[in-house]
């Protein structure tokens, strides 16, 4: 019997690892975001047939959290999945190789 793992993803995502000094701003017609003092504040506006919605979201961040940037209009998101740098991922895979 052999050991197996789930195939690692080779998809790349743009993002930033936050620290206490991180300051980011992103604005489109529908999304406005500010990251400052380890807080991500986001306002998202959605308009459709016969309705308008506006969502205010505040996410408390920790130093070292990674925010992924989605250039499809969502801006910065804090993913549910754990992300790491390519360098760290290679080290992790090297560890299980043995």
N, C-alpha and C positions, 0 to 999 in steps of 0.2 A: 504494500500500500504506500502511496506517495502523499505529500502535503500539497494543497492547492490554495490559491488566493483569488479573490475577485480581480479581474483584469484592471490594472491601474488606468485611470483616465490620462490622456495626453492632451486634453483640451486646455488651452491657455486663457486666462482671464486677466484683464487689467484691474488693478486695485491698489490699495494703500494700507499699510500697517499703521494704526493710529497710536499716538502717544499724547501726553498732556499738552504738548505745544501744537498739535495738528489743527490747522484751520483750513477749511475747504468751503467753497461756495459753488452751487450749481443752479442754473435757472433756465427754464424753457417756458413756453406759453402755459404748460400744464403742471409743471413741477418746480418747486423752489426749495432748495436745501441749504442748510448751514451746519457745518461741523465745527464745534468750538468747545473747549473745556470738557472734552470727552462726552459730548452730547451731540447726537444727530437729530436735528429738527427738520421735519419735512412737511410740506403742504402740497397735496396733490389734488388737482381739479379735474373732474370728469364731467363731460357734457354729452348728453345723448338726446334722443327724441323725447321731448317733453320732460326732461329732468336735468338738474345740475346737482353735483355732489362735490363737497370739499372735505378732504380728510387731513387732519392734523396728527402727525405721528412724532413722538419723542422716544428716542432710543438711548439709553444710558450705556456708554461704551466703557470698556476696560483697556488699559494700556496693553498693546499687543494685538488687539482685535484687528481683523482684516475686513475692510470694506471693499466689496467688488463694485466696479463701475460698469453699469449697463448703458451703453451708448444708444440704446433703442428708446430713450426717453424717460427711463425710470431713474436714472442718476445713480447715486450710491446706495447700495443695499448691504445689510449685514446678513450674510447667508446663514442658513440653518446648518449646512454641511461645514465640516472643518476644512479650512484651506491652509496651505503652507507653501513656502517658496519652493521652486523647482530644486534648488540646492538641498533643502531639508528633506524633500521627498526622495531624492536620490540616496541620501544618507540612510533614511529609514529603510529603503529597499535593500541597500547594501547590508544592513544589519540582519535582515531575515534570510539573506542569501546563504549565510553560513549555517 
